[in-house]
Amino acid sequence: MKYLKTFENLLEPQIGDYVKCDPPGFEDEFFKKNIGRLIKIDIEHHGSEMKFYQIKFDVKVPEDIMKSFGSALGDNTLSLNDYEVSNFAKTKEDLETKLNANKYNL
């Protein structure tokens, strides 16, 4: 069984990290099944103090989600608030391990 390296835990995701998105009030299978990769962090987005993350997915993002989260960023890329990212890790395998550990309450 894999273990999580606690000394590498950071409080916020960094560019290049893999992220699991969980936008509140948006129950969709796409976010439950897919992991994205953080490609850009916008600190000041239209004068707001929130951080916005540009997240690129390996699979095609459905049209209804692209309309909700902005499709001007390009194919398979969404802009999400910092509170819409629920988990992150440096590698995809580490994130999957962390999600499985949370799923089975380990």
Secondary structure by P-SEA (a helix, b strand, c coil): ccccccccccccccccbbbbbbcccccccccccbbbbbcccccccccccbbbbbccccccccaaaaaaccccccccbbbbcccccccccccaaaaaaaaaaaaacc
